[in-house]
Structure formats: C-alpha cells, structure tokens
Amino acid sequence: MLPLVSALFGRAFSRGPRTHRQVALTFDDGPSEETPAFLDLLDAFAARATFFQCGQNVERLPAISRVVRDRGHEIGNHTWSHPRLPFCAPARIREEIGRAQEALARAAGVRPRLFRPPYGLPGLGLPRALRQHGLVSVMWTVMGYDWEWEASEIAAHVLSHVSNGAIVCLHDGNRVSPQVDRRNTLEALRAILPKLRDRGFTFVTAGEMIA
C-alpha cells in the first residue's frame, strides 16, 4: 500500500517526531474575514501555526494573507479553487497549484514549500506538480471536523487525540466561499490552546515539525 500512497501524494507527512513535546496547528481554506480573529487568539498564547491558503481567497483578501505572514505564521498552498483532485486531469492539477503559488507570491511575497490537497484527496498528477514547484504534501494526525461539530466536540476530539508530533487540521475558511462562519472553531481553539500549553506542548509550524 505504501508505494501506491507515495505515487499518489508524492512525498507526504502526517506527523512529526514522537520524541518532541510539540504540536503543529494548521488551518485550511483561508484567508477569510475571520482569519484575523484566529491570529489574535494564537498571539495570546505565543502560538505559531500554518495556514494552507486557497489562491482565490488570497486574490480576494490579499491584505489578510499578508497579515498572516507578518505575524510570523507559515503559509502553505491549498490550490487555487479547492477542487477534488482525483477528478482533475494532471494539467488541471498543475494549474491549480501554480496559480495558487503565483497568487501567494503577489499578495504575501512568499512561495510556499508545503501543500495540502483539498479534502485530503490526491490525484495521479499530483507528484509531478509538487516536484515542479518544490512542494511537499502535509496531511494531518488529528482532524477537527470543525465544519460539522459543535465547539465542545471539536475541542474534546482534538485534546483526546493529540500526542507528541501531532499535526492538527482545523479551518479558518470555507473552501472558496466568501460566506464563512468559524465561531465553533474559534471557541474550540480557545479551549484547546491553554490545555495543550498546560500539558507542556509547544506550538510549532508544520514546516518546523517535519524538518
């Protein structure tokens, strides 16, 4: 099974070393109008995170993408329009990734080194596209299910599944929709951050986690 996974994803990581008391918080589908609230909450706990951003959202909200960078967080590529890559031809996958890279370069002055496929689904043309742009796929250890669960459920699930080297996936946007309501995620994060800190975890970016 591992060769097939490698062939679909290219080089991919879903967690970091178990020897370090670290956790990487990651947020998908931004930037959105709610992203600054996430940044404020992370700042309150001196927590750095990784934001996997969609090119269409970056083009719509370039200033917020820049603020993510300026406040010390890592930015990753989450495609241009958040498609289901298994249903995309290799040329479409290359276009999706390339357009997102260009949008992030214009808006935030960065060319990400990390990529997360929408819905966690790869496509057969993905490894070549990743090699073309020097990208590495980052999946997750713990999914927050924050698009369907209440805040208490999100927090309880994350807190019960985090271990050394975990990569946690949450969302600060909603695919490429301008209609975003992430109150449950924010409320869950308010519970998650202090409890993980009290357990002795430090918060690192996904890039630092897998380095």
BAFIFI-741667 format. One record per residue: residue in one letter; y, z, x of N, C-alpha, C in turn. Coordinates in steps of 0.02 Angstrom, whole numbers, padded with zeros to 5 digits. Example, Ala and Ser with C-alpha at 12.3 -4.5 7.8 and 13.67 -1.06 7.14 Angstrom:
BEGIN
{node "a"; {-00284; 00390; 00660}; {-00225; 00390; 00615}; {-00165; 00390; 00660}},
{node "s"; {-00112; 00354; 00642}; {-00053; 00357; 00684}; {00002; 00394; 00645}},
REM end
This chain:
BEGIN
{node "m"; {-00061; 00000; 00041}; {00000; 00000; 00000}; {00063; 00000; 00042}},
{node "l"; {00061; 00034; 00100}; {00121; 00038; 00141}; {00147; -00029; 00164}},
{node "p"; {00104; -00077; 00187}; {00131; -00142; 00206}; {00167; -00177; 00149}},
{node "l"; {00142; -00170; 00087}; {00175; -00201; 00030}; {00243; -00170; 00019}},
{node "v"; {00247; -00103; 00022}; {00311; -00069; 00014}; {00360; -00093; 00067}},
{node "s"; {00337; -00097; 00129}; {00380; -00119; 00183}; {00403; -00191; 00172}},
{node "a"; {00358; -00234; 00147}; {00376; -00303; 00135}; {00428; -00310; 00080}},
{node "l"; {00425; -00265; 00031}; {00472; -00270; -00025}; {00540; -00240; -00008}},
{node "f"; {00540; -00182; 00025}; {00601; -00145; 00037}; {00633; -00160; 00104}},
{node "g"; {00595; -00185; 00152}; {00618; -00184; 00220}; {00611; -00113; 00246}},
{node "r"; {00649; -00095; 00296}; {00648; -00027; 00322}; {00680; 00019; 00271}},
{node "a"; {00645; 00071; 00250}; {00670; 00114; 00196}; {00654; 00186; 00211}},
{node "f"; {00699; 00231; 00189}; {00691; 00303; 00197}; {00698; 00337; 00129}},
{node "s"; {00658; 00387; 00117}; {00666; 00427; 00056}; {00678; 00501; 00071}},
{node "r"; {00676; 00520; 00134}; {00693; 00589; 00153}; {00705; 00592; 00227}},
{node "g"; {00733; 00649; 00249}; {00744; 00661; 00320}; {00693; 00710; 00347}},
{node "p"; {00704; 00736; 00407}; {00656; 00781; 00438}; {00649; 00847; 00400}},
{node "r"; {00587; 00870; 00395}; {00575; 00934; 00361}; {00590; 00993; 00406}},
{node "t"; {00608; 00980; 00468}; {00621; 01034; 00516}; {00692; 01061; 00512}},
{node "h"; {00736; 01028; 00474}; {00805; 01049; 00470}; {00822; 01072; 00399}},
{node "r"; {00860; 01125; 00394}; {00880; 01152; 00328}; {00941; 01112; 00303}},
{node "q"; {00928; 01050; 00287}; {00981; 01004; 00267}; {00962; 00969; 00202}},
{node "v"; {01014; 00949; 00165}; {01005; 00908; 00105}; {01059; 00855; 00105}},
{node "a"; {01042; 00795; 00084}; {01090; 00740; 00077}; {01101; 00726; 00003}},
{node "l"; {01162; 00738; -00020}; {01180; 00721; -00089}; {01205; 00649; -00090}},
{node "t"; {01179; 00609; -00135}; {01200; 00540; -00141}; {01219; 00525; -00214}},
{node "f"; {01268; 00481; -00221}; {01295; 00464; -00287}; {01298; 00389; -00294}},
{node "d"; {01269; 00363; -00348}; {01264; 00291; -00360}; {01314; 00268; -00413}},
{node "d"; {01327; 00203; -00411}; {01361; 00165; -00465}; {01437; 00172; -00465}},
{node "g"; {01467; 00207; -00418}; {01539; 00211; -00416}; {01569; 00151; -00380}},
{node "p"; {01634; 00155; -00367}; {01678; 00209; -00388}; {01695; 00203; -00463}},
{node "s"; {01713; 00260; -00492}; {01736; 00261; -00561}; {01797; 00307; -00565}},
{node "e"; {01827; 00309; -00623}; {01884; 00354; -00633}; {01865; 00427; -00625}},
{node "e"; {01800; 00442; -00629}; {01778; 00511; -00622}; {01761; 00530; -00550}},
{node "t"; {01759; 00481; -00506}; {01741; 00496; -00436}; {01787; 00548; -00404}},
{node "p"; {01853; 00548; -00414}; {01895; 00600; -00383}; {01874; 00671; -00402}},
{node "a"; {01849; 00682; -00462}; {01826; 00748; -00481}; {01766; 00769; -00439}},
{node "f"; {01722; 00722; -00423}; {01665; 00736; -00379}; {01691; 00754; -00309}},
{node "l"; {01740; 00717; -00285}; {01766; 00731; -00219}; {01798; 00800; -00215}},
{node "d"; {01834; 00820; -00267}; {01864; 00886; -00267}; {01810; 00941; -00265}},
{node "l"; {01757; 00931; -00303}; {01704; 00981; -00305}; {01668; 00984; -00237}},
{node "l"; {01655; 00927; -00207}; {01623; 00927; -00142}; {01667; 00960; -00089}},
{node "d"; {01732; 00947; -00093}; {01779; 00978; -00046}; {01777; 01054; -00050}},
{node "a"; {01769; 01080; -00111}; {01769; 01153; -00120}; {01712; 01186; -00083}},
{node "f"; {01659; 01148; -00069}; {01602; 01176; -00033}; {01594; 01144; 00037}},
{node "a"; {01646; 01110; 00060}; {01644; 01076; 00125}; {01581; 01033; 00131}},
{node "a"; {01564; 01000; 00077}; {01503; 00959; 00075}; {01520; 00886; 00082}},
{node "r"; {01489; 00853; 00131}; {01496; 00781; 00137}; {01437; 00748; 00104}},
{node "a"; {01448; 00689; 00074}; {01397; 00655; 00035}; {01400; 00580; 00050}},
{node "t"; {01353; 00544; 00019}; {01351; 00471; 00025}; {01359; 00440; -00044}},
{node "f"; {01405; 00392; -00050}; {01419; 00359; -00113}; {01397; 00286; -00107}},
{node "f"; {01346; 00267; -00146}; {01323; 00198; -00147}; {01363; 00162; -00201}},
{node "q"; {01408; 00117; -00180}; {01457; 00087; -00225}; {01440; 00015; -00242}},
{node "c"; {01456; -00003; -00305}; {01447; -00072; -00329}; {01510; -00112; -00316}},
{node "g"; {01501; -00173; -00292}; {01558; -00214; -00275}; {01607; -00226; -00332}},
{node "q"; {01582; -00237; -00392}; {01627; -00248; -00449}; {01670; -00187; -00462}},
{node "n"; {01641; -00127; -00455}; {01680; -00067; -00465}; {01731; -00057; -00409}},
{node "v"; {01711; -00075; -00348}; {01757; -00071; -00291}; {01816; -00117; -00302}},
{node "e"; {01803; -00178; -00325}; {01857; -00225; -00338}; {01904; -00200; -00393}},
{node "r"; {01876; -00166; -00443}; {01916; -00140; -00498}; {01956; -00078; -00477}},
{node "l"; {01927; -00037; -00433}; {01958; 00026; -00413}; {01959; 00034; -00337}},
{node "p"; {01993; -00012; -00302}; {01991; -00009; -00228}; {02021; 00055; -00200}},
{node "a"; {02072; 00082; -00232}; {02103; 00143; -00206}; {02055; 00202; -00206}},
{node "i"; {02013; 00206; -00257}; {01965; 00261; -00261}; {01911; 00252; -00207}},
{node "s"; {01891; 00191; -00195}; {01844; 00178; -00141}; {01872; 00202; -00074}},
{node "r"; {01936; 00188; -00062}; {01968; 00210; 00000}; {01972; 00285; 00004}},
{node "v"; {01985; 00318; -00052}; {01989; 00391; -00052}; {01922; 00422; -00032}},
{node "v"; {01867; 00393; -00056}; {01801; 00418; -00036}; {01795; 00416; 00040}},
{node "r"; {01815; 00361; 00070}; {01813; 00356; 00143}; {01860; 00406; 00176}},
{node "d"; {01922; 00409; 00151}; {01972; 00451; 00182}; {01955; 00525; 00180}},
{node "r"; {01915; 00545; 00131}; {01897; 00615; 00126}; {01831; 00632; 00161}},
{node "g"; {01810; 00585; 00204}; {01756; 00600; 00251}; {01687; 00586; 00227}},
{node "h"; {01680; 00550; 00172}; {01613; 00535; 00146}; {01589; 00467; 00170}},
{node "e"; {01524; 00458; 00165}; {01492; 00396; 00185}; {01487; 00349; 00125}},
{node "i"; {01496; 00284; 00138}; {01491; 00234; 00085}; {01432; 00188; 00099}},
{node "g"; {01391; 00176; 00048}; {01336; 00130; 00053}; {01343; 00072; 00004}},
{node "n"; {01303; 00021; 00013}; {01304; -00039; -00028}; {01254; -00032; -00085}},
{node "h"; {01278; -00044; -00147}; {01235; -00039; -00207}; {01236; -00104; -00246}},
{node "t"; {01245; -00160; -00211}; {01250; -00228; -00238}; {01318; -00240; -00271}},
{node "w"; {01329; -00301; -00290}; {01391; -00321; -00323}; {01392; -00302; -00397}},
{node "s"; {01338; -00319; -00434}; {01340; -00311; -00507}; {01283; -00269; -00536}},
{node "h"; {01246; -00234; -00493}; {01192; -00189; -00515}; {01137; -00226; -00554}},
{node "p"; {01110; -00280; -00527}; {01056; -00316; -00562}; {00988; -00284; -00547}},
{node "r"; {00938; -00305; -00584}; {00869; -00287; -00568}; {00843; -00338; -00518}},
{node "l"; {00837; -00317; -00456}; {00822; -00364; -00402}; {00754; -00399; -00409}},
{node "p"; {00702; -00368; -00439}; {00640; -00405; -00446}; {00646; -00469; -00486}},
{node "f"; {00698; -00474; -00527}; {00708; -00533; -00568}; {00758; -00582; -00538}},
{node "c"; {00779; -00567; -00476}; {00829; -00609; -00442}; {00796; -00652; -00388}},
{node "a"; {00818; -00714; -00383}; {00796; -00757; -00329}; {00823; -00730; -00263}},
{node "p"; {00790; -00745; -00207}; {00815; -00721; -00142}; {00888; -00738; -00129}},
{node "a"; {00910; -00798; -00149}; {00980; -00817; -00138}; {01027; -00772; -00177}},
{node "r"; {01008; -00754; -00238}; {01049; -00708; -00279}; {01052; -00639; -00246}},
{node "i"; {00997; -00615; -00219}; {00997; -00550; -00186}; {01044; -00551; -00126}},
{node "r"; {01041; -00604; -00087}; {01086; -00609; -00029}; {01159; -00611; -00052}},
{node "e"; {01172; -00646; -00107}; {01241; -00649; -00132}; {01264; -00581; -00157}},
{node "e"; {01222; -00546; -00193}; {01239; -00480; -00219}; {01258; -00432; -00163}},
{node "i"; {01218; -00431; -00111}; {01230; -00386; -00056}; {01291; -00408; -00016}},
{node "g"; {01296; -00472; -00002}; {01352; -00498; 00036}; {01419; -00488; 00002}},
{node "r"; {01422; -00501; -00063}; {01486; -00491; -00100}; {01506; -00418; -00100}},
{node "a"; {01458; -00373; -00106}; {01474; -00302; -00104}; {01500; -00282; -00035}},
{node "q"; {01468; -00308; 00018}; {01492; -00293; 00085}; {01565; -00315; 00094}},
{node "e"; {01580; -00375; 00070}; {01648; -00401; 00078}; {01698; -00360; 00037}},
{node "a"; {01679; -00341; -00024}; {01724; -00300; -00065}; {01739; -00234; -00032}},
{node "l"; {01688; -00203; -00002}; {01698; -00139; 00031}; {01739; -00147; 00095}},
{node "a"; {01731; -00202; 00130}; {01771; -00214; 00189}; {01845; -00221; 00170}},
{node "r"; {01859; -00257; 00116}; {01928; -00266; 00094}; {01959; -00201; 00069}},
{node "a"; {01922; -00165; 00028}; {01950; -00106; -00005}; {01953; -00045; 00039}},
{node "a"; {01898; -00031; 00074}; {01892; 00031; 00112}; {01890; 00021; 00188}},
{node "g"; {01888; -00042; 00209}; {01887; -00055; 00281}; {01821; -00035; 00313}},
{node "v"; {01767; -00035; 00275}; {01702; -00017; 00303}; {01651; -00071; 00284}},
{node "r"; {01603; -00080; 00329}; {01545; -00121; 00314}; {01484; -00075; 00317}},
{node "p"; {01459; -00056; 00260}; {01405; -00006; 00259}; {01344; -00026; 00300}},
{node "r"; {01309; 00025; 00322}; {01246; 00015; 00357}; {01187; 00035; 00313}},
{node "l"; {01202; 00067; 00255}; {01150; 00091; 00211}; {01153; 00053; 00144}},
{node "f"; {01095; 00045; 00113}; {01090; 00008; 00050}; {01042; 00046; 00004}},
{node "r"; {01059; 00046; -00060}; {01012; 00071; -00111}; {01004; 00020; -00166}},
{node "p"; {00943; -00003; -00179}; {00933; -00053; -00232}; {00945; -00022; -00301}},
{node "p"; {00979; -00057; -00346}; {00987; -00032; -00414}; {00920; -00016; -00446}},
{node "y"; {00919; 00039; -00482}; {00858; 00063; -00515}; {00802; 00080; -00466}},
{node "g"; {00816; 00077; -00401}; {00764; 00089; -00352}; {00713; 00034; -00347}},
{node "l"; {00730; -00026; -00373}; {00683; -00081; -00377}; {00699; -00133; -00324}},
{node "p"; {00650; -00152; -00282}; {00663; -00202; -00231}; {00651; -00273; -00258}},
{node "g"; {00664; -00321; -00217}; {00648; -00390; -00233}; {00620; -00424; -00171}},
{node "l"; {00584; -00479; -00181}; {00550; -00510; -00124}; {00599; -00537; -00072}},
{node "g"; {00660; -00551; -00091}; {00708; -00575; -00042}; {00748; -00520; -00009}},
{node "l"; {00733; -00457; -00025}; {00774; -00402; -00001}; {00771; -00392; 00075}},
{node "p"; {00713; -00390; 00106}; {00712; -00377; 00178}; {00754; -00426; 00219}},
{node "r"; {00751; -00490; 00201}; {00790; -00539; 00238}; {00865; -00526; 00228}},
{node "a"; {00886; -00510; 00167}; {00956; -00497; 00154}; {00979; -00435; 00192}},
{node "l"; {00937; -00384; 00195}; {00956; -00323; 00232}; {00962; -00338; 00306}},
{node "r"; {00917; -00376; 00333}; {00922; -00394; 00405}; {00985; -00433; 00418}},
{node "q"; {01002; -00478; 00373}; {01062; -00520; 00382}; {01125; -00477; 00388}},
{node "h"; {01127; -00421; 00352}; {01187; -00379; 00352}; {01178; -00314; 00391}},
{node "g"; {01121; -00307; 00425}; {01110; -00248; 00465}; {01104; -00184; 00424}},
{node "l"; {01072; -00189; 00365}; {01068; -00133; 00319}; {00998; -00103; 00319}},
{node "v"; {00996; -00038; 00302}; {00933; -00001; 00294}; {00932; 00027; 00223}},
{node "s"; {00875; 00021; 00189}; {00868; 00048; 00121}; {00859; 00124; 00123}},
{node "v"; {00895; 00157; 00079}; {00888; 00230; 00070}; {00870; 00243; -00003}},
{node "m"; {00811; 00272; -00013}; {00790; 00291; -00080}; {00806; 00365; -00091}},
{node "w"; {00761; 00403; -00119}; {00777; 00473; -00133}; {00713; 00514; -00134}},
{node "t"; {00722; 00579; -00124}; {00669; 00627; -00131}; {00669; 00657; -00201}},
{node "v"; {00730; 00668; -00227}; {00739; 00701; -00292}; {00787; 00659; -00334}},
{node "m"; {00765; 00638; -00393}; {00808; 00602; -00440}; {00834; 00652; -00492}},
{node "g"; {00899; 00650; -00506}; {00929; 00698; -00552}; {00924; 00681; -00625}},
{node "y"; {00905; 00619; -00642}; {00900; 00597; -00712}; {00964; 00615; -00752}},
{node "d"; {01020; 00607; -00719}; {01083; 00630; -00749}; {01113; 00580; -00798}},
{node "w"; {01078; 00525; -00812}; {01101; 00479; -00864}; {01071; 00498; -00932}},
{node "e"; {01024; 00546; -00933}; {00993; 00563; -00996}; {00986; 00638; -01007}},
{node "w"; {00989; 00679; -00956}; {00978; 00751; -00964}; {01043; 00789; -00970}},
{node "e"; {01039; 00848; -01000}; {01095; 00895; -01002}; {01105; 00926; -00933}},
{node "a"; {01164; 00955; -00923}; {01181; 00982; -00857}; {01132; 01035; -00834}},
{node "s"; {01111; 01079; -00878}; {01065; 01132; -00858}; {00998; 01104; -00836}},
{node "e"; {00975; 01050; -00869}; {00912; 01019; -00850}; {00918; 00984; -00782}},
{node "i"; {00974; 00950; -00771}; {00985; 00916; -00707}; {00984; 00967; -00651}},
{node "a"; {01023; 01020; -00659}; {01028; 01071; -00606}; {00960; 01103; -00593}},
{node "a"; {00925; 01122; -00645}; {00860; 01156; -00637}; {00811; 01111; -00601}},
{node "h"; {00810; 01047; -00619}; {00763; 01000; -00588}; {00779; 00991; -00513}},
{node "v"; {00842; 00979; -00498}; {00861; 00969; -00428}; {00845; 01032; -00387}},
{node "l"; {00866; 01090; -00412}; {00857; 01151; -00374}; {00783; 01169; -00364}},
{node "s"; {00741; 01150; -00410}; {00670; 01166; -00403}; {00632; 01116; -00359}},
{node "h"; {00663; 01060; -00344}; {00628; 01009; -00305}; {00658; 00997; -00235}},
{node "v"; {00715; 01027; -00221}; {00746; 01016; -00155}; {00707; 01055; -00102}},
{node "s"; {00696; 01022; -00045}; {00666; 01054; 00013}; {00701; 01026; 00075}},
{node "n"; {00682; 01051; 00133}; {00714; 01028; 00195}; {00709; 00951; 00200}},
{node "g"; {00766; 00920; 00214}; {00768; 00848; 00223}; {00771; 00807; 00159}},
{node "a"; {00782; 00840; 00102}; {00783; 00804; 00039}; {00846; 00760; 00032}},
{node "i"; {00836; 00702; 00001}; {00891; 00658; -00019}; {00893; 00660; -00095}},
{node "v"; {00949; 00681; -00123}; {00957; 00690; -00195}; {00998; 00632; -00223}},
{node "c"; {00975; 00602; -00277}; {01010; 00547; -00309}; {01041; 00569; -00374}},
{node "l"; {01108; 00564; -00378}; {01147; 00576; -00439}; {01193; 00516; -00448}},
{node "h"; {01237; 00519; -00498}; {01280; 00461; -00513}; {01352; 00483; -00526}},
{node "d"; {01399; 00446; -00498}; {01470; 00456; -00515}; {01497; 00397; -00555}},
{node "g"; {01455; 00349; -00571}; {01474; 00292; -00613}; {01418; 00276; -00661}},
{node "n"; {01426; 00220; -00696}; {01376; 00197; -00744}; {01367; 00122; -00736}},
{node "r"; {01325; 00104; -00687}; {01316; 00033; -00669}; {01385; 00003; -00656}},
{node "v"; {01404; -00053; -00688}; {01471; -00080; -00676}; {01514; -00074; -00739}},
{node "s"; {01496; -00028; -00783}; {01535; -00018; -00843}; {01599; 00023; -00828}},
{node "p"; {01656; 00003; -00858}; {01716; 00044; -00850}; {01715; 00107; -00893}},
{node "q"; {01666; 00113; -00937}; {01660; 00171; -00981}; {01611; 00220; -00949}},
{node "v"; {01637; 00273; -00920}; {01597; 00320; -00882}; {01609; 00390; -00907}},
{node "d"; {01554; 00427; -00920}; {01557; 00497; -00939}; {01506; 00534; -00897}},
{node "r"; {01529; 00568; -00845}; {01485; 00604; -00800}; {01496; 00679; -00803}},
{node "r"; {01516; 00704; -00861}; {01528; 00776; -00868}; {01465; 00816; -00854}},
{node "n"; {01407; 00792; -00876}; {01345; 00829; -00864}; {01329; 00832; -00789}},
{node "t"; {01340; 00777; -00755}; {01327; 00776; -00682}; {01374; 00825; -00646}},
{node "l"; {01437; 00823; -00665}; {01485; 00869; -00632}; {01468; 00942; -00646}},
{node "e"; {01451; 00957; -00707}; {01433; 01026; -00723}; {01370; 01047; -00685}},
{node "a"; {01322; 01002; -00681}; {01262; 01018; -00642}; {01278; 01029; -00569}},
{node "l"; {01322; 00987; -00542}; {01340; 00993; -00471}; {01375; 01060; -00457}},
{node "r"; {01413; 01084; -00505}; {01445; 01150; -00497}; {01393; 01206; -00489}},
{node "a"; {01335; 01197; -00519}; {01281; 01246; -00511}; {01240; 01233; -00448}},
{node "i"; {01230; 01170; -00432}; {01187; 01152; -00376}; {01218; 01172; -00309}},
{node "l"; {01282; 01157; -00299}; {01313; 01167; -00234}; {01310; 01239; -00210}},
{node "p"; {01332; 01288; -00249}; {01331; 01357; -00224}; {01260; 01383; -00213}},
{node "k"; {01214; 01364; -00256}; {01146; 01389; -00249}; {01112; 01361; -00186}},
{node "l"; {01122; 01297; -00172}; {01094; 01269; -00110}; {01127; 01300; -00049}},
{node "r"; {01192; 01310; -00052}; {01227; 01343; 00004}; {01199; 01413; 00016}},
{node "d"; {01188; 01450; -00039}; {01162; 01518; -00032}; {01091; 01519; -00005}},
{node "r"; {01054; 01464; -00015}; {00986; 01459; 00013}; {00986; 01439; 00087}},
{node "g"; {01045; 01427; 00114}; {01050; 01410; 00184}; {01051; 01337; 00200}},
{node "f"; {01057; 01294; 00149}; {01060; 01222; 00161}; {01129; 01202; 00185}},
{node "t"; {01132; 01154; 00230}; {01194; 01120; 00247}; {01192; 01050; 00216}},
{node "f"; {01252; 01024; 00200}; {01258; 00960; 00166}; {01277; 00906; 00217}},
{node "v"; {01236; 00856; 00222}; {01248; 00801; 00270}; {01246; 00735; 00232}},
{node "t"; {01270; 00683; 00264}; {01266; 00616; 00234}; {01195; 00590; 00243}},
{node "a"; {01179; 00538; 00203}; {01113; 00507; 00210}; {01105; 00477; 00279}},
{node "g"; {01159; 00448; 00305}; {01155; 00419; 00372}; {01139; 00471; 00425}},
{node "e"; {01170; 00530; 00419}; {01154; 00584; 00466}; {01083; 00608; 00456}},
{node "m"; {01061; 00610; 00394}; {00994; 00635; 00379}; {00939; 00592; 00412}},
{node "i"; {00948; 00527; 00411}; {00894; 00483; 00435}; {00905; 00461; 00507}},
{node "a"; {00960; 00482; 00538}; {00974; 00460; 00606}; {00919; 00484; 00654}},
REM end
